[in-house]
């Protein structure tokens, strides 16, 4: 009998996946894979392990294996491992959804027509009951906008969509629409279902616990109807669900699936794995094993009073103590310690983009896109203007032109050719616009985002998103009559997109007063190029040294999570208790998940910094529940030192 080693302990789970990926007898599966278990490695090995006959059969019949990953970086890594073999269609969830519906113009138009009519009816019903005022005016604008879009649907010859782009044009679908369309066709169109079955024998979804609920539910319905004809492979861990739009009870919805499970944690040292097991013990009781060649590890909790504590001083003290305890001087180097916060605004304050963050993180229509870096209006600054300014400052004309070619209608091949007697071409106008833009930064000046926006709009350097148009000066002059030229080319953004409500306009008006330098800090943060991160931003990542900061007092979005509730300092509120009685997710469950995700990023050593009105209560909880030993908890003096 072969001895079981850390490397082979989970081989049975991988073997089960290989058996499920059979063209003759495909079976759906849900792979449980906790933190550091090598989930993505299992996915890669499953793809690499497909036999030659299977691959040849797929190619012969022009079939593909759909592999849906959470990030573009993960997709790129899997493509590299399978040597970019076109039989593997590796995409993010939005790209995959678009690939299903792309080109179905008539079906998309019919869905949009029905959806718009329904939305207009709902607004009309609300309008009939409403009173005069701001909401009354907003409803009129929305009805007018949706009616205009409905009337112009027939003019659209083909719908477009950019999964990572800004989707400004009249024929572009929005992100939520693409997901809704794919879900609708998967469940309502038998023809569509047969097309999907013919194209994909296997659909594999990484991080399935965070796949958007409408599409995941549609895929589960689709799989149940066609069981035995397709393998829907789900990989993930419900304890690591970090977005509210994921399917909460996914693990309970797959009772008929094969359910291989991985036991190993290959990432973290033993002490950190023990803490992770303690965190989830009162939830689903799943436990992991640390590798035998990764004993030891260091975990400490540093407790300080919520009031009167100088956070910067206490966190510096934490790093110094961790350096002393571990004998690792890298703990005192900010660049080699990953600091994770429960909320982004805490990281924003520490990284210097609070003025930009605060107003844009509140409106429901802005916050998600702003926080993950996909908000089109914010991308005008972070992915258009910032790279252009950086290239100009570096004297890199090639990079500057690349930015313009990618996003400026002035440098569109049609815009370059347009020229009239006495008028500049698009290229000339672009040069003039760039020169005007860079004047704002002369002598190391740090202009406001509003100033930058005004110049970009005046010179038509880039399309202005609809959310920002109400923030522009009404008397801005047109530059070189380019507005007429762009309209002729149909390169302007559409006028019939939904209006921006006053809440959003107010938020942007406040944010635009921010110094433009904060945009660079913001982009570094959302791209995880800073020393600070959140549970969302570090999904799937790992770091030798991690400091997790929990500070309920500085939490701006109450109800998202509460460490003091988890640790018994505060009881569940009445609303939360009602949710618990209904079997809905509670603050305690959500906080436990976030704590698990952040703590399990650590490889070698972990520091938990907790600010509380009752540090002694938290200390007793941690020790009595077996999370920490007495000598692993450090309490600051009452003055926070």
C-alpha positions as CSV (number, residue, x, y, z in Angstrom):
1,X,0.0,0.0,0.0
2,X,1.4,3.4,-1.0
3,X,2.0,5.8,1.9
4,X,-0.2,8.9,1.9
5,X,1.8,12.1,1.8
6,X,0.8,15.7,1.8
7,X,1.2,15.8,-2.0
8,X,-1.1,12.8,-2.5
9,X,-3.7,13.1,0.3
10,X,-6.1,14.9,-2.0
11,X,-5.5,12.8,-5.0
12,X,-8.9,11.2,-4.7
13,X,-10.6,14.5,-5.2
14,X,-8.7,15.1,-8.4
15,X,-9.5,11.6,-9.6
16,X,-13.2,12.2,-9.0
17,X,-13.1,15.3,-11.1
18,X,-11.4,13.4,-14.0
19,X,-14.1,10.7,-13.8
20,X,-16.8,13.4,-14.0
21,X,-15.2,14.9,-17.2
22,X,-16.3,12.0,-19.4
23,X,-17.9,12.6,-22.8
24,X,-19.8,9.3,-22.4
25,X,-21.0,9.7,-18.9
26,X,-20.5,13.3,-17.8
27,X,-21.4,14.1,-14.2
28,X,-21.6,17.4,-12.5
29,X,-19.5,18.0,-9.3
30,X,-18.9,20.5,-6.6
31,X,-15.3,20.5,-5.3
32,X,-15.0,21.8,-1.8
33,X,-11.6,23.5,-1.5
34,X,-10.7,25.6,1.5
35,X,-8.1,28.2,1.7
36,X,-4.7,27.3,0.2
37,X,-5.9,23.8,-0.8
38,X,-4.8,24.1,-4.4
39,X,-8.2,24.5,-5.9
40,X,-7.0,26.2,-9.0
41,X,-4.2,23.7,-9.3
42,X,-6.8,20.9,-9.4
43,X,-8.6,22.8,-12.2
44,X,-5.4,23.1,-14.2
45,X,-4.5,19.4,-13.7
46,X,-8.0,18.3,-14.7
47,X,-7.7,20.2,-17.9
48,X,-4.1,19.0,-18.5
49,X,-5.2,15.4,-17.7
50,X,-7.9,15.1,-20.3
51,X,-6.9,12.2,-22.6
52,X,-6.0,12.6,-26.2
53,X,-9.1,10.8,-27.5
54,X,-11.4,13.3,-25.6
55,X,-9.6,16.3,-27.0
56,X,-9.6,14.9,-30.5
57,X,-13.3,14.2,-30.3
58,X,-14.0,17.7,-29.1
59,X,-11.9,19.3,-31.9
60,X,-13.6,17.0,-34.5
61,X,-17.0,18.3,-33.6
62,X,-16.0,21.9,-32.9
63,X,-16.9,21.6,-29.2
64,X,-15.2,23.4,-26.4
65,X,-14.6,23.2,-22.6
66,X,-15.8,26.4,-20.9
67,X,-13.6,27.4,-18.0
68,X,-14.9,30.4,-16.1
69,X,-12.5,32.1,-13.8
70,X,-12.9,35.0,-11.3
71,X,-10.3,37.3,-12.7
72,X,-8.5,38.0,-15.9
73,X,-5.2,37.1,-14.2
74,X,-6.5,33.7,-13.3
75,X,-7.8,33.2,-16.9
76,X,-4.4,34.1,-18.3
77,X,-2.6,31.7,-16.0
78,X,-4.9,28.8,-17.0
79,X,-4.4,29.7,-20.7
80,X,-0.7,29.5,-20.2
81,X,-0.9,26.1,-18.5
82,X,-3.0,24.6,-21.3
83,X,-0.7,26.3,-23.9
84,X,-3.6,28.5,-25.2
85,X,-5.2,25.4,-26.8
86,X,-8.4,26.8,-28.4
87,X,-10.4,23.8,-27.2
88,X,-10.4,25.4,-23.8
89,X,-12.5,28.6,-23.7
90,X,-11.2,30.4,-20.7
91,X,-13.1,33.5,-19.7
92,X,-14.4,35.6,-16.8
93,X,-18.1,35.2,-16.1
94,X,-19.1,38.4,-18.0
95,X,-17.1,37.3,-21.0
96,X,-18.7,33.9,-20.9
97,X,-22.2,35.3,-20.6
98,X,-21.6,37.5,-23.6
99,X,-20.1,34.6,-25.7
100,X,-23.4,32.8,-25.2
101,X,-25.6,35.6,-26.5
102,X,-23.4,37.5,-28.9
103,X,-25.0,37.8,-32.3
104,X,-28.5,36.9,-31.2
105,X,-29.7,40.4,-32.2
106,X,-33.4,39.6,-32.7
107,X,-33.6,37.7,-29.4
108,X,-31.8,40.4,-27.5
109,X,-34.0,43.1,-29.0
110,X,-37.1,41.2,-28.0
111,X,-35.9,40.8,-24.5
112,X,-34.9,44.4,-24.1
113,X,-38.3,45.5,-25.6
114,X,-40.2,43.4,-23.1
115,X,-37.9,44.4,-20.2
116,X,-38.2,48.1,-21.0
117,X,-42.0,47.9,-21.4
118,X,-42.2,46.3,-18.0
119,X,-39.9,48.9,-16.4
120,X,-41.9,51.7,-17.9
121,X,-45.1,50.2,-16.6
122,X,-43.6,49.9,-13.1
123,X,-42.4,53.5,-13.1
124,X,-45.8,54.7,-14.4
125,X,-47.6,52.9,-11.6
126,X,-45.3,54.4,-9.0
127,X,-45.6,57.8,-10.7
128,X,-49.4,57.7,-10.4
129,X,-49.2,57.2,-6.7
130,X,-46.3,59.7,-6.1
131,X,-46.3,63.3,-5.1
132,X,-44.6,66.3,-6.7
133,X,-40.9,66.7,-5.9
134,X,-37.5,65.4,-6.8
135,X,-38.6,61.8,-7.1
136,X,-41.5,62.9,-9.3
137,X,-39.1,64.7,-11.6
138,X,-36.7,61.7,-11.7
139,X,-39.5,59.3,-12.7
140,X,-40.5,61.6,-15.6
141,X,-36.8,61.6,-16.8
142,X,-36.6,57.8,-16.4
143,X,-39.8,57.2,-18.3
144,X,-38.6,59.5,-21.1
145,X,-35.2,57.9,-21.3
146,X,-36.5,54.4,-21.4
147,X,-39.3,55.3,-23.9
148,X,-36.7,56.8,-26.2
149,X,-34.4,53.7,-25.9
150,X,-37.4,51.5,-26.6
151,X,-38.3,53.5,-29.7
152,X,-34.8,53.3,-31.0
153,X,-34.2,49.6,-30.5
154,X,-35.3,48.9,-34.1
155,X,-32.4,51.1,-35.4
156,X,-29.7,48.9,-33.8
157,X,-28.3,46.5,-36.3
158,X,-26.1,44.6,-33.8
159,X,-25.6,44.8,-30.1
160,X,-22.1,45.3,-28.7
161,X,-20.5,44.7,-25.3
162,X,-17.1,45.1,-23.7
163,X,-16.7,42.9,-20.6
164,X,-13.9,45.1,-19.2
165,X,-14.9,48.3,-21.0
166,X,-17.0,51.3,-20.6
167,X,-20.0,50.4,-22.9
168,X,-21.0,54.0,-23.8
169,X,-22.4,53.6,-27.2
170,X,-26.1,53.4,-28.1
171,X,-25.9,49.8,-29.2
172,X,-23.9,48.6,-26.1
173,X,-25.4,46.3,-23.5
174,X,-24.7,47.0,-19.8
175,X,-23.1,44.4,-17.5
176,X,-26.3,43.5,-15.6
177,X,-28.2,43.2,-18.9
178,X,-25.7,40.6,-20.3
179,X,-26.0,38.5,-17.2
180,X,-29.8,38.7,-17.2
181,X,-30.0,37.9,-20.9
182,X,-27.8,34.8,-20.5
183,X,-29.8,33.6,-17.5
184,X,-33.1,34.1,-19.3
185,X,-32.1,32.2,-22.5
186,X,-30.6,29.4,-20.4
187,X,-33.9,28.7,-18.7
188,X,-36.5,29.9,-21.2
189,X,-35.2,29.0,-24.7
190,X,-35.1,25.3,-25.6
191,X,-33.2,26.2,-28.8
192,X,-30.7,28.1,-26.9
193,X,-30.2,25.3,-24.4
194,X,-29.6,22.8,-27.3
195,X,-27.0,25.2,-28.7
196,X,-25.2,25.4,-25.4
197,X,-25.3,21.6,-25.0
198,X,-23.9,21.1,-28.5
199,X,-21.1,23.6,-27.9
200,X,-20.0,22.6,-24.3
201,X,-19.9,19.1,-22.8
202,X,-18.2,20.6,-19.7
203,X,-18.7,24.0,-18.0
204,X,-16.2,24.5,-15.2
205,X,-16.6,27.5,-12.8
206,X,-13.9,28.6,-10.4
207,X,-14.9,30.6,-7.3
208,X,-18.5,29.4,-7.9
209,X,-19.7,30.7,-4.5
210,X,-19.3,34.2,-5.8
211,X,-20.8,33.7,-9.3
212,X,-23.7,36.1,-9.6
213,X,-26.9,34.5,-8.3
214,X,-29.1,34.9,-11.4
215,X,-26.6,33.2,-13.7
216,X,-25.7,30.5,-11.2
217,X,-29.4,29.7,-10.6
218,X,-30.0,29.5,-14.3
219,X,-27.0,27.1,-14.8
220,X,-28.3,24.9,-12.0
221,X,-31.7,24.7,-13.6
222,X,-30.1,24.1,-17.0
223,X,-28.0,21.3,-15.6
224,X,-30.9,19.6,-13.8
225,X,-32.9,19.6,-17.1
226,X,-30.1,18.1,-19.0
227,X,-28.4,15.9,-16.4
228,X,-26.3,13.2,-18.0
229,X,-25.6,15.3,-21.1
230,X,-23.3,17.9,-19.5
231,X,-20.9,18.2,-16.6
232,X,-21.3,21.4,-14.6
233,X,-18.1,21.6,-12.5
234,X,-18.2,24.0,-9.6
235,X,-15.1,24.7,-7.6
236,X,-15.0,26.8,-4.4
237,X,-15.7,27.2,-0.7
238,X,-18.9,28.8,0.7
239,X,-16.9,30.1,3.6
240,X,-15.0,32.3,1.2
241,X,-18.0,33.9,-0.4
242,X,-17.4,37.6,-0.1
243,X,-20.0,39.2,-2.4
244,X,-23.7,39.4,-1.5
245,X,-24.8,38.6,-5.0
246,X,-23.4,35.0,-4.8
247,X,-25.7,32.1,-4.1
248,X,-25.7,31.7,-0.3
249,X,-26.9,28.1,-0.2
250,X,-24.9,26.8,-3.1
251,X,-23.6,23.9,-1.2
252,X,-27.1,22.8,-0.4
253,X,-28.3,23.1,-4.0
254,X,-25.9,20.5,-5.3
255,X,-26.9,17.5,-3.3
256,X,-27.1,15.3,-6.5
257,X,-23.6,16.4,-7.7
258,X,-20.4,14.5,-7.0
259,X,-18.8,16.2,-4.0
260,X,-15.0,15.7,-3.8
261,X,-13.3,17.6,-1.0
262,X,-9.7,18.6,-0.4
263,X,-8.3,18.4,3.1
264,X,-4.9,20.0,2.7
265,X,-3.8,23.6,3.2
266,X,-0.6,24.0,1.3
267,X,-0.3,27.7,1.9
268,X,-0.1,28.4,5.6
269,X,1.9,27.2,8.6
270,X,0.3,25.0,11.1
271,X,-0.6,27.7,13.7
272,X,-2.4,29.7,11.1
273,X,-4.3,26.7,9.8
274,X,-5.4,25.9,13.4
275,X,-6.8,29.4,13.7
276,X,-8.7,29.1,10.4
277,X,-10.2,25.8,11.6
278,X,-11.3,27.4,14.8
279,X,-12.9,30.3,13.0
280,X,-15.1,28.0,10.9
281,X,-15.7,25.3,13.5
282,X,-18.9,26.9,14.6
283,X,-20.1,27.3,11.1
284,X,-19.8,24.3,8.8
285,X,-17.2,22.4,10.9
286,X,-15.0,21.7,7.9
287,X,-11.3,21.3,8.9
288,X,-8.0,21.4,7.1
289,X,-4.6,19.9,7.6
290,X,-1.3,21.8,7.4
291,X,1.6,20.4,5.6
292,X,4.1,18.4,7.7
293,X,6.9,20.6,6.3
294,X,5.1,23.7,7.4
295,X,5.0,23.5,11.2
296,X,5.0,26.4,13.6
297,X,3.9,29.9,12.4
298,X,3.0,32.8,14.5
299,X,-0.4,34.3,15.3
300,X,-1.0,37.3,17.7
301,X,-4.0,39.4,18.6
302,X,-3.4,43.0,19.5
303,X,-6.3,44.6,21.3
304,X,-6.8,48.4,22.0
305,X,-9.6,50.6,23.1
306,X,-11.8,52.1,20.4
307,X,-11.6,55.5,21.9
308,X,-8.4,57.4,22.6
309,X,-6.1,55.1,20.7
310,X,-3.7,56.5,18.1
311,X,-4.2,54.0,15.3
312,X,-1.0,54.8,13.5
313,X,1.1,54.5,16.7
314,X,-0.6,51.3,17.8
315,X,-0.3,49.6,14.4
316,X,3.4,50.6,14.2
317,X,3.8,49.0,17.7
318,X,2.1,45.9,16.4
319,X,4.6,45.6,13.6
320,X,7.5,46.2,15.9
321,X,6.2,43.5,18.3
322,X,5.7,41.0,15.5
323,X,9.3,41.7,14.3
324,X,10.5,40.9,17.8
325,X,8.3,37.9,18.4
326,X,9.0,36.2,15.0
327,X,12.6,37.4,14.7
328,X,11.6,38.7,11.2
329,X,12.7,42.3,10.7
330,X,10.6,42.4,7.5
331,X,7.6,43.1,9.7
332,X,8.9,46.6,10.1
333,X,9.0,47.2,6.4
334,X,5.6,48.5,5.1
335,X,6.3,47.1,1.7
336,X,6.7,43.5,3.0
337,X,3.6,43.4,5.2
338,X,0.1,43.1,3.7
339,X,-2.4,45.1,5.7
340,X,-6.0,44.0,5.2
341,X,-9.0,46.0,6.3
342,X,-12.7,45.0,6.6
343,X,-13.6,48.0,4.6
344,X,-12.0,49.9,1.7
345,X,-12.5,53.3,3.3
346,X,-10.0,52.4,6.0
347,X,-7.4,51.6,3.3
348,X,-8.4,54.7,1.4
349,X,-7.6,56.9,4.5
350,X,-4.2,55.2,4.9
351,X,-3.3,55.4,1.2
352,X,-4.5,59.0,0.7
353,X,-7.6,58.9,-1.5
354,X,-10.3,59.4,1.1
355,X,-11.7,62.5,-0.5
356,X,-12.3,60.5,-3.7
357,X,-13.5,57.5,-1.9
358,X,-16.0,58.9,0.5
359,X,-18.7,60.4,-1.8
360,X,-18.4,57.6,-4.5
361,X,-18.8,54.8,-2.0
362,X,-22.3,55.7,-0.8
363,X,-24.7,55.7,-3.7
364,X,-25.9,52.2,-4.6
365,X,-25.5,52.9,-8.3
366,X,-21.8,53.9,-7.8
367,X,-20.3,52.0,-4.9
368,X,-19.7,48.5,-6.4
369,X,-18.2,49.7,-9.6
370,X,-16.1,52.3,-7.9
371,X,-14.8,49.8,-5.3
372,X,-13.8,47.2,-7.8
373,X,-12.4,49.6,-10.4
374,X,-15.1,49.1,-13.1
375,X,-17.1,52.3,-12.8
376,X,-17.0,53.9,-16.3
377,X,-17.0,57.4,-15.0
378,X,-14.1,56.7,-12.7
379,X,-12.2,54.9,-15.4
380,X,-12.2,58.1,-17.5
381,X,-9.7,59.4,-14.9
382,X,-8.0,56.2,-13.9
383,X,-7.6,54.4,-17.2
384,X,-7.7,57.3,-19.7
385,X,-6.4,60.5,-18.3
386,X,-4.0,59.1,-15.7
387,X,-2.0,56.9,-18.2
388,X,-2.0,59.8,-20.7
389,X,-0.6,62.3,-18.1
390,X,1.9,59.7,-16.9
391,X,3.1,59.0,-20.5
392,X,3.5,62.8,-21.1
393,X,5.4,63.3,-17.9
394,X,7.7,60.5,-18.8
395,X,8.3,61.9,-22.3
396,X,6.9,58.7,-23.8
397,X,5.1,59.8,-27.0
398,X,4.5,56.3,-28.1
399,X,2.6,55.4,-24.9
400,X,0.7,58.6,-25.0
401,X,-0.5,57.9,-28.5
402,X,-1.4,54.3,-27.5
403,X,-3.7,55.7,-24.8
404,X,-5.3,58.1,-27.3
405,X,-5.8,55.4,-30.0
406,X,-7.4,53.2,-27.4
407,X,-10.0,55.7,-26.2
408,X,-10.1,59.0,-27.9
409,X,-12.5,59.6,-30.8
410,X,-10.2,62.3,-32.1
411,X,-7.6,59.7,-33.0
412,X,-10.1,57.2,-34.4
413,X,-9.0,56.5,-38.0
414,X,-12.1,58.3,-39.2
415,X,-11.5,61.3,-37.0
416,X,-7.9,61.7,-38.2
417,X,-9.0,62.0,-41.8
418,X,-11.7,64.6,-41.1
419,X,-10.6,68.1,-42.0
420,X,-12.2,71.0,-43.5
421,X,-10.9,74.3,-44.9
422,X,-9.3,76.1,-42.0
423,X,-10.1,73.4,-39.5
424,X,-7.9,71.0,-37.6
425,X,-7.9,67.3,-38.1
426,X,-8.7,65.0,-35.2
427,X,-4.9,64.4,-34.7
428,X,-4.2,68.1,-34.5
429,X,-7.1,68.6,-32.1
430,X,-5.8,65.7,-29.9
431,X,-2.3,67.4,-29.7
432,X,-3.9,70.7,-28.8
433,X,-6.0,68.9,-26.1
434,X,-3.1,67.1,-24.6
435,X,-1.1,70.3,-24.5
436,X,-4.0,72.0,-22.7
437,X,-4.3,69.1,-20.3
438,X,-0.6,69.1,-19.4
439,X,-0.7,72.9,-18.7
440,X,-2.8,72.0,-15.6
441,X,0.2,70.1,-14.2
442,X,2.8,72.8,-14.9
443,X,5.2,73.5,-12.1
444,X,4.2,70.4,-10.1
445,X,0.7,71.7,-9.7
446,X,-1.9,69.2,-8.6
447,X,-5.2,70.2,-10.3
448,X,-8.6,69.0,-9.2
449,X,-10.4,66.3,-11.0
450,X,-13.0,68.9,-12.0
451,X,-10.4,71.0,-13.7
452,X,-9.1,67.9,-15.6
453,X,-12.6,67.0,-16.6
454,X,-13.3,70.4,-18.0
455,X,-10.3,70.3,-20.2
456,X,-11.0,66.8,-21.4
457,X,-14.6,67.8,-22.3
458,X,-13.6,71.1,-23.9
459,X,-11.1,69.4,-26.2
460,X,-13.1,66.2,-26.7
461,X,-10.1,64.1,-25.7
462,X,-12.3,61.2,-24.5
463,X,-16.0,60.5,-24.4
464,X,-17.6,62.0,-21.3
465,X,-19.7,59.4,-19.3
466,X,-23.3,60.5,-18.7
467,X,-22.8,60.5,-15.0
468,X,-20.3,63.3,-15.3
469,X,-22.1,65.5,-17.9
470,X,-24.2,67.4,-15.3
471,X,-21.0,68.3,-13.5
472,X,-19.5,70.2,-16.5
473,X,-19.6,74.0,-16.8
474,X,-22.6,75.0,-19.0
475,X,-20.6,77.7,-20.7
476,X,-17.6,75.6,-21.8
477,X,-16.5,76.5,-25.3
478,X,-16.3,74.1,-28.1
479,X,-12.7,73.5,-29.4
480,X,-12.1,73.8,-33.1
481,X,-15.7,72.8,-33.9
482,X,-14.9,69.1,-33.1
483,X,-18.3,68.5,-31.6
484,X,-19.9,68.8,-35.1
485,X,-17.2,66.6,-36.6
486,X,-17.6,63.9,-34.0
487,X,-21.4,64.0,-34.3
488,X,-20.9,63.5,-38.0
489,X,-18.8,60.4,-37.3
490,X,-21.3,59.1,-34.7
491,X,-18.4,59.0,-32.2
492,X,-20.1,60.9,-29.4
493,X,-21.7,59.2,-26.5
494,X,-25.4,58.6,-26.8
495,X,-27.9,61.3,-25.6
496,X,-30.6,58.7,-24.9
497,X,-28.9,56.9,-22.0
498,X,-30.6,56.9,-18.6
499,X,-30.4,60.3,-16.9
500,X,-28.2,60.7,-13.9
501,X,-30.2,61.3,-10.7
502,X,-29.3,64.1,-8.3
503,X,-27.8,61.8,-5.7
504,X,-25.2,60.6,-8.2
505,X,-24.6,64.1,-9.5
506,X,-24.0,65.4,-5.9
507,X,-21.6,62.6,-5.2
508,X,-19.6,63.3,-8.3
509,X,-19.6,67.0,-7.7
510,X,-18.0,66.4,-4.3
511,X,-15.6,63.8,-5.6
512,X,-14.4,66.1,-8.5
513,X,-13.0,68.6,-6.0
514,X,-10.4,66.0,-5.1
515,X,-6.8,66.6,-6.2
516,X,-6.1,64.5,-9.3
517,X,-3.1,62.9,-7.5
518,X,-5.6,60.7,-5.6
519,X,-6.5,59.0,-8.8
520,X,-3.1,57.3,-8.9
521,X,-3.5,56.1,-5.3
522,X,-7.0,54.8,-6.1
523,X,-5.8,52.9,-9.1
524,X,-2.9,51.3,-7.3
525,X,-5.3,50.2,-4.6
526,X,-7.9,48.6,-6.9
527,X,-5.2,46.8,-8.9
528,X,-3.7,45.5,-5.6
529,X,-0.4,47.3,-6.1
530,X,-0.4,48.8,-2.6
531,X,0.5,47.5,0.8
532,X,-3.2,47.7,1.9
533,X,-6.0,45.5,0.7
534,X,-9.5,44.2,1.7
535,X,-11.0,40.8,1.7
536,X,-12.4,41.4,-1.8
537,X,-9.1,42.5,-3.3
538,X,-7.0,39.7,-2.0
539,X,-9.2,36.8,-3.0
540,X,-7.0,33.9,-3.9
541,X,-3.8,35.7,-3.0
542,X,-1.2,34.9,-0.3
543,X,1.4,36.9,1.6
544,X,4.2,35.9,4.1
545,X,3.2,38.5,6.6
546,X,-0.4,39.7,7.1
547,X,-1.9,42.3,9.5
548,X,-5.7,42.3,9.7
549,X,-7.3,45.5,11.1
550,X,-10.8,45.3,12.6
551,X,-12.3,48.6,13.7
552,X,-16.1,48.7,14.1
553,X,-16.0,52.3,15.3
554,X,-14.6,53.5,12.0
555,X,-17.0,51.3,10.0
556,X,-19.0,53.6,7.6
557,X,-21.3,50.9,6.4
558,X,-23.1,49.6,9.4
559,X,-24.5,46.1,9.1
560,X,-21.8,44.9,6.6
561,X,-19.8,43.3,9.4
562,X,-19.2,43.7,13.1
563,X,-16.3,42.0,14.9
564,X,-17.7,43.1,18.3
565,X,-20.8,41.2,17.5
566,X,-18.9,38.1,16.5
567,X,-16.8,38.2,19.6
568,X,-19.7,38.7,22.0
569,X,-19.2,42.4,22.9
570,X,-22.5,43.4,21.3
571,X,-25.7,41.3,20.8
572,X,-27.4,40.9,17.5
573,X,-29.7,43.7,16.8
574,X,-33.5,43.1,16.4
575,X,-33.3,43.2,12.6
576,X,-30.4,40.8,12.5
577,X,-32.2,38.5,14.9
578,X,-35.3,38.5,12.7
579,X,-33.0,37.5,9.8
580,X,-31.5,34.7,11.9
581,X,-35.0,33.4,12.8
582,X,-35.8,33.3,9.1
583,X,-32.7,31.4,8.3
584,X,-31.2,34.4,6.5
585,X,-27.5,35.4,6.7
586,X,-26.6,37.3,9.9
587,X,-23.9,39.8,10.7
588,X,-22.1,37.1,12.7
589,X,-22.0,34.8,9.6
590,X,-20.8,37.5,7.3
591,X,-18.1,38.7,9.7
592,X,-16.9,35.1,10.3
593,X,-16.5,34.7,6.5
594,X,-14.6,37.9,6.1
595,X,-12.3,37.1,9.1
596,X,-11.6,33.6,7.6
597,X,-10.8,35.1,4.1
598,X,-8.4,37.7,5.5
599,X,-6.6,35.4,8.1
600,X,-6.0,32.6,5.6
601,X,-4.0,34.9,3.3
602,X,-1.1,34.6,5.7
603,X,1.7,32.1,5.0
604,X,4.2,32.6,7.8
605,X,2.8,35.0,10.4
606,X,-0.4,36.8,11.2
607,X,-1.3,39.8,13.4
608,X,-4.9,40.7,14.2
609,X,-5.4,44.3,15.3
610,X,-8.8,44.7,17.0
611,X,-10.2,48.0,18.3
612,X,-13.0,47.6,20.8
613,X,-15.0,49.3,23.5
614,X,-14.4,46.1,25.6
615,X,-11.0,44.5,24.8
616,X,-11.2,42.3,27.9
617,X,-14.4,40.7,26.6
618,X,-12.8,39.9,23.3
619,X,-9.8,38.4,25.0
620,X,-12.0,36.1,27.1
621,X,-13.9,35.0,24.0
622,X,-10.7,34.2,22.0
623,X,-9.2,32.2,24.9
624,X,-12.4,30.4,26.1
625,X,-13.3,29.4,22.5
626,X,-9.8,28.0,21.9
627,X,-8.9,30.5,19.2
628,X,-5.9,31.9,21.0
629,X,-3.6,31.0,23.9
630,X,-3.2,33.5,26.7
631,X,0.2,34.5,25.6
632,X,-1.0,35.2,22.1
633,X,-3.2,38.1,23.1
634,X,-1.7,41.6,23.7
635,X,-3.9,44.3,25.3
636,X,-2.8,47.9,25.0
637,X,-2.9,50.2,28.0
638,X,-6.1,52.3,28.4
639,X,-4.3,55.2,26.7
640,X,-3.8,53.0,23.6
641,X,0.0,52.6,24.0
